[in-house]
Amino acid sequence: MNTSERIHTINKGVELLLSNNQDIISLVSIGSFSQNSIDQFSDIDLYLFTNNPKKYLDKENHSWINPLGKIISRRVFKDLQEGVDKNKVILEDGLMYDLTIIDIKKIKLISYYLKLKNIGLKLLLPGFLQKSVEGSILKFYDTIKRGYKIHVDKINLKEILERTITFSETITLDKKLDKKIFFQHYNFFWQSCYTASIKLIRKDFYFTILTYDNYIKKELVRMIEWEAALNKKSTDVFYNGLKIYDWSGEEIYHDLYGTLLSDNINNMQNSLIKTAELYQKFSTIVANEYNFSLNKEFENFVIDFIKNVAIPEVLNNKEILSENT
């Protein structure tokens, strides 16, 4: 299936999806499909707004989604990062749909909150509710700020989206990096590096890769994001690194190659050193901008431990070496 055929198939499927499900109040596409830039591997990201979310989250009910094509795999789950419910569907022809299901009540609450804010009456809502709604708005903004296309709109969603973007951009531009948040992540990174190195010495390889490497990489990319945001270079930062090449630059992108783990323990320890050194570089820039005092003593302790204790330990352990040759 070439690109034009792929686009035709998707458009036809979306048309049938809407005509067969009248309780879809609005449908919005994001990502490459909304920007007419899909290729043969692109998935189709759709936000489906409905007054009947249970129907679309019923794992046993496939009837509503059949208009898209023959399903060979479907997963229903909650995305904890975005705080939304999703369907991930792969069709027989290889098309992959990422369908986010939004209860229309949630959008109406956002609309109500923005109206109250505009007239200076948001204090009518309890503080916890204000915080919850603002959190939802900012998460939603992180998705639609990269561009979107409205396919059906029965509730004037376009106006709500425009007000959401205006509100979120104001919050984002004015928001300073909180010292407490910075050091929560900073300390987590360095402690995780130290623990990961010890886990490798103890031959807990898979646990290190599945758990600690994930922690460390997310914190490294987060710090690179914070540094990029200082110069407003960060325009497409989401999901802890998706399209990092586009916003971080080629030099940083290739520097990150050296942080990847391998099947050799010694190389894994060296990748931790590379990761730590990159983190040092970007955390220093961010800390200097905000006048934060870094714990250089612990940073050097961790790096020295990996270089002078962890790596010699690995090299001298013939049992470990024999298992990895």
C-alpha positions as CSV (number, residue, x, y, z in Angstrom):
1,M,0.0,0.0,0.0
2,N,1.6,3.3,-1.1
3,T,1.1,6.6,0.8
4,S,-1.8,7.8,-1.3
5,E,-3.6,4.5,-1.0
6,R,-2.9,4.5,2.8
7,I,-4.4,8.0,3.2
8,H,-7.5,7.1,1.2
9,T,-8.0,3.9,3.3
10,I,-7.6,5.9,6.6
11,N,-10.0,8.6,5.4
12,K,-12.6,6.0,4.4
13,G,-12.2,4.2,7.7
14,V,-12.7,7.4,9.7
15,E,-15.7,8.3,7.6
16,L,-17.3,4.9,8.3
17,L,-16.3,5.0,12.0
18,L,-18.2,8.3,12.4
19,S,-21.3,7.3,10.3
20,N,-21.6,4.0,12.3
21,N,-21.2,5.6,15.8
22,Q,-23.5,8.6,16.2
23,D,-22.4,9.0,19.9
24,I,-19.0,10.3,18.8
25,I,-19.6,14.0,19.5
26,S,-16.2,15.2,18.2
27,L,-13.2,13.5,16.5
28,V,-9.8,15.1,16.3
29,S,-6.6,13.7,14.7
30,I,-3.1,14.7,15.9
31,G,0.4,13.8,14.8
32,S,1.4,13.1,11.2
33,F,-2.0,12.2,10.0
34,S,-3.4,15.6,11.0
35,Q,-0.4,17.3,9.3
36,N,-0.6,15.3,6.0
37,S,2.9,13.9,6.6
38,I,2.3,10.2,7.2
39,D,4.5,7.5,5.7
40,Q,4.0,3.8,5.4
41,F,4.9,3.3,9.1
42,S,2.9,6.1,10.7
43,D,0.2,5.3,13.2
44,I,-3.1,7.2,13.2
45,D,-3.7,9.2,16.4
46,L,-7.3,10.0,17.0
47,Y,-9.1,11.7,20.0
48,L,-12.6,10.4,20.2
49,F,-15.0,12.5,22.3
50,T,-18.2,10.8,23.4
51,N,-21.0,10.8,25.9
52,N,-20.8,7.0,26.1
53,P,-17.1,6.2,26.9
54,K,-17.9,2.7,28.4
55,K,-18.9,1.5,25.0
56,Y,-15.4,2.3,23.6
57,L,-13.6,0.8,26.6
58,D,-15.4,-2.5,26.6
59,K,-12.7,-5.0,25.8
60,E,-15.3,-7.5,24.5
61,N,-17.1,-5.1,22.2
62,H,-15.4,-4.7,18.8
63,S,-18.5,-3.7,16.8
64,W,-17.9,0.0,17.0
65,I,-14.4,-0.2,15.6
66,N,-15.0,-2.8,12.9
67,P,-15.6,0.0,10.3
68,L,-11.9,0.7,10.3
69,G,-11.1,-2.7,9.0
70,K,-10.3,-6.3,10.1
71,I,-8.7,-6.2,13.6
72,I,-5.8,-8.5,14.3
73,S,-4.9,-7.0,17.7
74,R,-6.6,-4.6,20.1
75,R,-5.4,-3.4,23.5
76,V,-7.5,-1.2,25.9
77,F,-5.5,0.5,28.6
78,K,-5.1,3.7,30.7
79,D,-2.1,5.9,29.7
80,L,-0.9,7.0,33.2
81,Q,1.3,9.7,31.8
82,E,-1.5,11.4,29.9
83,G,-4.3,10.4,32.3
84,V,-6.5,9.1,29.5
85,D,-8.1,5.8,28.3
86,K,-6.9,4.4,25.0
87,N,-7.5,1.7,22.4
88,K,-4.4,0.5,20.5
89,V,-5.6,-1.3,17.4
90,I,-3.6,-3.0,14.6
91,L,-5.5,-4.0,11.4
92,E,-4.9,-6.7,8.9
93,D,-3.4,-4.3,6.4
94,G,-0.9,-3.1,9.0
95,L,-2.5,0.2,9.8
96,M,-2.2,1.0,13.5
97,Y,-4.7,3.3,15.3
98,D,-4.1,5.0,18.6
99,L,-7.6,6.0,19.8
100,T,-7.9,8.1,22.9
101,I,-11.4,8.0,24.4
102,I,-12.5,11.2,26.2
103,D,-15.7,11.6,28.2
104,I,-17.4,14.7,26.9
105,K,-18.1,15.7,30.5
106,K,-14.4,16.3,30.9
107,I,-14.3,18.7,28.0
108,K,-17.3,20.6,29.2
109,L,-15.7,21.0,32.7
110,I,-12.6,22.4,31.0
111,S,-14.8,24.8,29.0
112,Y,-16.6,25.9,32.1
113,Y,-13.4,26.5,34.0
114,L,-11.9,28.6,31.2
115,K,-15.0,30.7,31.0
116,L,-14.9,31.3,34.8
117,K,-11.2,32.2,34.6
118,N,-11.8,34.7,31.8
119,I,-14.4,36.6,33.9
120,G,-12.3,36.3,37.1
121,L,-14.6,33.9,38.9
122,K,-12.5,30.7,38.9
123,L,-12.3,30.9,42.7
124,L,-15.9,29.7,42.7
125,L,-14.4,26.2,42.2
126,P,-12.6,24.4,45.1
127,G,-8.8,24.6,45.0
128,F,-8.4,20.9,44.4
129,L,-10.7,21.0,41.4
130,Q,-8.9,24.0,39.9
131,K,-5.6,22.2,40.2
132,S,-7.1,19.0,38.7
133,V,-8.6,20.9,35.7
134,E,-5.5,22.9,35.0
135,G,-3.4,19.7,35.1
136,S,-5.8,18.2,32.5
137,I,-5.6,21.3,30.3
138,L,-1.8,21.3,30.3
139,K,-1.6,17.6,29.5
140,F,-4.1,18.1,26.7
141,Y,-2.1,21.1,25.4
142,D,1.0,18.9,25.2
143,T,-0.8,16.8,22.7
144,I,-2.6,19.4,20.5
145,K,0.2,22.0,20.5
146,R,1.9,20.1,17.7
147,G,-1.1,20.5,15.4
148,Y,-4.5,18.9,15.1
149,K,-7.4,18.5,12.6
150,I,-11.0,18.4,13.6
151,H,-13.0,15.8,11.6
152,V,-16.4,16.2,13.3
153,D,-17.5,18.8,15.8
154,K,-20.9,18.9,17.4
155,I,-20.0,21.0,20.5
156,N,-17.9,23.8,19.1
157,L,-14.8,22.0,20.2
158,K,-12.6,24.3,18.0
159,E,-13.3,27.2,20.3
160,I,-12.5,25.1,23.4
161,L,-9.2,24.0,21.8
162,E,-8.2,27.5,20.9
163,R,-8.9,28.8,24.5
164,T,-7.0,25.8,25.8
165,I,-3.9,26.6,23.8
166,T,-4.0,30.3,24.7
167,F,-4.3,29.5,28.4
168,S,-1.6,26.8,28.4
169,E,0.9,28.9,26.5
170,T,0.5,31.7,29.1
171,I,1.1,29.2,31.9
172,T,4.0,27.6,30.1
173,L,5.9,30.8,29.3
174,D,5.5,32.2,32.8
175,K,6.3,29.0,34.7
176,K,9.7,28.8,36.3
177,L,11.4,25.6,37.2
178,D,10.6,24.8,40.8
179,K,13.7,24.1,43.0
180,K,12.0,21.3,44.8
181,I,11.1,19.6,41.6
182,F,14.5,20.0,40.2
183,F,16.3,18.4,43.1
184,Q,13.8,15.7,43.4
185,H,14.7,14.5,39.9
186,Y,18.4,15.5,40.3
187,N,18.9,13.3,43.4
188,F,16.9,10.5,41.9
189,F,19.2,10.4,38.9
190,W,22.4,10.2,40.8
191,Q,21.2,7.7,43.3
192,S,19.8,5.6,40.5
193,C,23.2,5.7,38.7
194,Y,25.0,4.5,41.8
195,T,22.4,1.7,42.4
196,A,22.5,0.6,38.8
197,S,26.3,0.2,38.9
198,I,26.0,-1.9,42.0
199,K,23.3,-4.0,40.4
200,L,25.5,-4.7,37.5
201,I,28.4,-5.8,39.8
202,R,25.9,-8.2,41.4
203,K,24.9,-9.6,37.9
204,D,21.3,-8.2,38.2
205,F,21.6,-7.4,34.5
206,Y,18.0,-7.6,33.4
207,F,16.6,-5.8,36.4
208,T,19.1,-3.0,35.7
209,I,18.1,-2.7,32.1
210,L,14.3,-3.0,32.7
211,T,14.2,-0.7,35.8
212,Y,17.2,1.5,36.4
213,D,18.2,2.1,32.9
214,N,14.6,3.3,32.3
215,Y,14.8,5.6,35.3
216,I,18.1,7.0,34.3
217,K,17.3,7.6,30.7
218,K,14.1,9.4,31.5
219,E,15.9,11.7,33.9
220,L,18.6,12.5,31.4
221,V,16.2,13.4,28.7
222,R,14.2,15.5,31.2
223,M,17.3,17.5,32.0
224,I,18.0,18.0,28.3
225,E,14.4,19.2,27.9
226,W,14.9,21.7,30.8
227,E,18.1,23.0,29.2
228,A,16.4,23.3,25.8
229,A,13.5,25.2,27.3
230,L,15.9,27.9,28.6
231,N,16.4,29.1,25.0
232,K,12.9,28.1,23.9
233,K,14.4,25.5,21.6
234,S,12.1,22.8,22.8
235,T,9.1,22.8,20.4
236,D,8.3,19.1,20.2
237,V,9.2,17.5,23.5
238,F,7.0,14.7,24.6
239,Y,7.0,11.2,25.9
240,N,10.5,11.6,27.3
241,G,12.4,11.6,24.0
242,L,10.1,11.0,21.0
243,K,11.5,13.0,18.1
244,I,14.4,14.1,20.3
245,Y,16.5,14.5,17.2
246,D,14.2,17.3,16.0
247,W,14.5,19.5,19.0
248,S,17.8,18.6,20.7
249,G,20.1,18.9,17.7
250,E,22.4,16.4,15.9
251,E,25.3,16.6,18.3
252,I,23.2,15.8,21.4
253,Y,21.4,13.1,19.5
254,H,24.7,11.3,18.7
255,D,26.1,11.9,22.2
256,L,23.2,9.8,23.4
257,Y,24.4,6.8,21.4
258,G,27.1,6.4,24.0
259,T,24.5,5.9,26.8
260,L,23.0,2.8,25.3
261,L,23.5,-0.5,27.1
262,S,24.9,-3.6,25.6
263,D,25.4,-7.3,26.3
264,N,28.9,-6.6,27.8
265,I,28.9,-5.6,31.5
266,N,32.0,-3.5,31.1
267,N,30.4,-1.5,28.3
268,M,27.3,-1.1,30.4
269,Q,29.3,0.5,33.2
270,N,31.0,2.8,30.6
271,S,27.6,3.8,29.3
272,L,26.6,4.8,32.9
273,I,29.7,7.1,32.9
274,K,28.7,8.6,29.6
275,T,25.2,9.1,30.8
276,A,26.4,10.7,34.1
277,E,28.7,13.1,32.2
278,L,26.0,14.2,29.9
279,Y,23.7,14.7,32.8
280,Q,26.4,16.8,34.6
281,K,26.7,19.0,31.5
282,F,23.1,19.8,31.2
283,S,22.2,20.0,34.9
284,T,25.1,22.5,35.4
285,I,23.6,24.8,32.7
286,V,20.1,24.6,34.2
287,A,21.3,25.0,37.8
288,N,23.4,28.1,36.8
289,E,20.4,29.6,35.2
290,Y,18.3,29.2,38.3
291,N,21.1,29.7,40.9
292,F,20.7,26.2,42.2
293,S,23.7,24.7,44.1
294,L,24.5,21.2,42.9
295,N,25.8,18.3,45.0
296,K,29.1,18.0,43.2
297,E,30.6,15.9,46.0
298,F,28.0,13.1,45.3
299,E,28.3,13.5,41.5
300,N,32.0,12.9,41.7
301,F,31.6,10.1,44.2
302,V,29.2,8.2,41.8
303,I,31.5,8.7,38.7
304,D,34.6,7.7,40.7
305,F,32.8,4.7,42.0
306,I,31.9,3.5,38.5
307,K,35.4,4.2,37.1
308,N,37.5,3.0,40.0
309,V,35.4,0.4,41.7
310,A,32.7,-1.0,39.5
311,I,34.7,-1.4,36.3
312,P,37.8,-3.0,37.9
313,E,35.4,-5.3,39.8
314,V,33.9,-6.4,36.5
315,L,37.3,-6.8,34.8
316,N,38.7,-8.9,37.7
317,N,35.6,-11.1,38.0
318,K,36.5,-14.0,35.6
319,E,33.2,-15.7,36.2
320,I,31.3,-12.7,34.9
321,L,33.7,-12.2,32.0
322,S,33.3,-15.9,31.0
323,E,29.5,-15.5,30.9
324,N,29.7,-12.5,28.5
325,T,32.3,-13.8,26.0
